[in-house]
Amino acid sequence: MEAIKRVQGRVAPLPINDIDTDQIIPARYLKVTDKNGLGAACFSDWRYNADGSPKPEFVLNMPEYTGARVLVGGHNFGCGSSREHAPWALMGAGFGAVVSTYFADIFRSNSLKNGLLPIIVDADTHQQLISLAQEDPNTQVMIDLEAQTLTLPDGRSVTFPIDGFSKHCLLNGVDQLGYLLSLDDKASHYEAAHTARVNTHAVRA
């Protein structure tokens, strides 16, 4: 996993509440075990007609939002079934962060483990972002993970929450396994220091 310090770029608005993981990546795409190609299937049922042609009215098909790095979704983003493929698909579609007023817990956890930033903001900031992005597709924001701030085009910054462990892993580009492996030397030293004590107690017994 690559280290993440900042996510900066244009904003794509998708102000729909209760966007579930089956809309983000339909179940028929869950047979794959890697991330390759999932970006093209992101929001597939909303994005394409039955014949595979793109729906021009859907935000990800609009040329002016091509290359957007930040998706602003509605309240309760990522609800529904648990599937790690959902953040994979969003990242494959080019997004480095999703902004909402609330994320489903499992989706938020899966996102943090895979390098997609779920940014929670207050309702006023959320609405401001949606309005700005709808009025001007060139609207950009800057997300600073270390400072835990999202900076709007007018220069105003708002803070967002993230747990310390996830923040450490993202800033250093390590997953949970990588974090545990990084403690291998400390674990070995601890075992070596306590082996003698354990053996001494065994002899006395």
C-alpha positions in Angstrom: 0.0 0.0 0.0 1.3 3.4 -0.9 1.8 6.0 1.8 -0.8 8.8 1.8 0.0 12.3 2.9 -2.5 14.3 0.9 -5.3 13.9 -1.6 -5.8 16.9 -3.9 -8.0 17.3 -6.9 -11.4 18.0 -8.5 -14.7 17.0 -6.9 -17.4 14.9 -8.4 -20.9 15.3 -6.7 -23.1 12.3 -6.1 -25.6 13.7 -3.5 -27.7 10.5 -3.0 -28.3 9.2 0.5 -27.9 5.5 1.5 -25.6 4.5 -1.5 -25.1 0.9 -0.7 -22.1 -1.3 -1.7 -24.2 -3.2 -4.3 -24.6 0.0 -6.2 -20.9 0.9 -5.8 -19.9 -2.6 -7.2 -22.7 -5.0 -8.1 -22.5 -8.5 -6.8 -21.8 -10.1 -10.2 -18.4 -8.5 -10.1 -17.4 -10.1 -6.8 -16.0 -13.3 -8.3 -12.6 -11.6 -8.9 -10.0 -11.7 -6.2 -7.9 -8.8 -7.3 -8.5 -5.1 -8.0 -7.7 -5.1 -11.7 -10.6 -3.8 -13.9 -13.0 -3.0 -11.0 -12.8 0.8 -11.7 -14.7 0.3 -15.0 -17.5 -1.5 -13.1 -17.8 1.1 -10.4 -21.5 2.2 -10.2 -22.1 -0.1 -13.2 -25.9 -0.2 -12.9 -26.1 3.5 -12.6 -23.4 4.2 -15.2 -24.4 2.0 -18.1 -27.5 1.0 -20.0 -28.4 -2.7 -20.5 -26.6 -2.7 -23.9 -23.4 -1.4 -22.2 -23.6 2.1 -23.5 -22.9 4.9 -21.0 -25.7 7.0 -19.5 -24.6 10.6 -20.3 -26.5 12.0 -17.3 -24.5 10.0 -14.7 -21.8 12.1 -13.1 -18.9 9.7 -13.8 -19.8 9.8 -17.5 -19.8 13.6 -17.8 -16.5 14.8 -19.4 -16.3 17.7 -17.1 -15.9 15.4 -14.1 -13.4 13.0 -15.7 -10.3 12.6 -13.5 -12.0 13.8 -10.3 -10.1 12.6 -7.2 -12.7 13.3 -4.6 -16.3 11.9 -4.6 -18.9 13.7 -2.5 -21.7 11.2 -1.7 -24.8 11.5 0.4 -25.5 10.5 4.0 -24.9 6.9 5.1 -22.5 6.1 2.2 -21.4 2.5 1.8 -24.3 0.9 3.7 -25.5 -2.7 2.8 -23.4 -5.8 2.6 -19.7 -6.0 3.5 -17.5 -6.2 0.5 -13.9 -5.1 0.2 -14.5 -4.7 -3.5 -16.3 -1.4 -2.9 -13.3 0.7 -2.0 -11.3 -1.2 -4.6 -13.8 -0.1 -7.3 -13.8 3.5 -6.1 -10.0 3.6 -6.1 -9.9 1.9 -9.5 -12.2 4.7 -10.8 -9.6 7.2 -9.7 -10.9 8.4 -6.3 -8.5 8.9 -3.4 -11.2 10.1 -1.0 -15.0 10.0 -0.4 -16.7 12.8 1.5 -20.0 12.3 3.4 -21.7 13.2 6.6 -21.7 9.5 7.6 -20.2 6.2 6.5 -21.4 2.7 7.2 -18.9 1.2 9.7 -17.7 -1.8 7.6 -17.3 0.3 4.5 -15.3 2.9 6.4 -13.1 0.2 7.9 -12.5 -1.5 4.5 -11.6 1.9 3.0 -9.1 2.7 5.6 -7.4 -0.7 5.3 -7.1 -0.2 1.5 -6.0 3.4 1.2 -9.3 5.2 0.4 -9.9 8.1 2.7 -13.5 8.3 4.1 -13.8 12.0 5.1 -16.7 12.9 7.5 -17.8 16.5 7.4 -20.6 18.5 8.9 -23.9 19.0 6.9 -23.1 22.7 6.0 -19.7 21.9 4.6 -21.1 18.9 2.8 -23.8 21.0 1.1 -21.3 23.7 0.2 -19.0 21.1 -1.5 -21.9 19.7 -3.5 -23.1 23.1 -4.6 -19.6 24.2 -5.6 -18.9 21.1 -7.6 -22.3 21.2 -9.4 -21.8 24.9 -10.3 -18.2 24.6 -11.3 -16.7 21.1 -12.3 -13.2 22.6 -11.8 -13.8 22.9 -8.0 -10.8 21.5 -6.1 -10.2 20.6 -2.5 -7.1 19.5 -0.6 -7.1 16.8 2.1 -4.2 16.8 4.5 -4.2 13.5 6.3 -1.4 14.4 8.8 -3.3 17.6 9.8 -6.7 15.9 9.4 -8.0 18.8 7.5 -10.1 19.3 4.3 -9.5 22.7 2.7 -12.2 24.2 0.5 -11.6 26.5 -2.5 -12.3 29.6 -0.4 -9.4 28.6 2.0 -11.6 27.5 4.8 -10.5 24.3 6.5 -12.5 21.8 8.4 -11.1 18.9 10.5 -12.2 15.3 10.1 -11.9 12.3 12.5 -9.7 9.2 12.0 -8.4 6.7 14.5 -4.7 6.8 15.3 -3.8 3.3 14.1 -5.4 3.8 10.7 -3.7 7.2 10.4 -0.3 5.7 11.2 -0.8 2.9 8.7 -1.9 5.2 5.9 0.9 7.8 6.5 3.5 5.1 6.5 2.0 2.9 3.7 1.6 -0.2 5.7 -1.4 -2.5 6.1 -2.2 -4.4 9.4 0.1 -7.3 8.5 2.9 -4.9 7.6 2.4 -3.1 10.9 2.7 -6.4 12.8 5.8 -7.4 10.8 7.4 -4.1 11.6 7.3 -5.1 15.3 9.1 -8.4 14.7 12.4 -7.1 16.2 10.7 -5.8 19.3 8.8 -9.0 19.8 12.0 -11.0 19.4 13.8 -8.8 22.0 10.9 -9.2 24.4 10.9 -13.0 24.0 14.6 -13.1 24.6 14.4 -10.9 27.7 11.7 -13.0 29.2 12.9 -16.5 28.3 15.4 -16.6 31.2 12.7 -15.5 33.6 10.3 -18.2 32.4 13.1 -20.9 32.6 14.0 -19.7 36.2 10.4 -20.1 37.4 10.2 -23.5 35.7 13.4 -24.7 37.6 12.1 -23.4 40.9 8.8 -25.2 40.5 
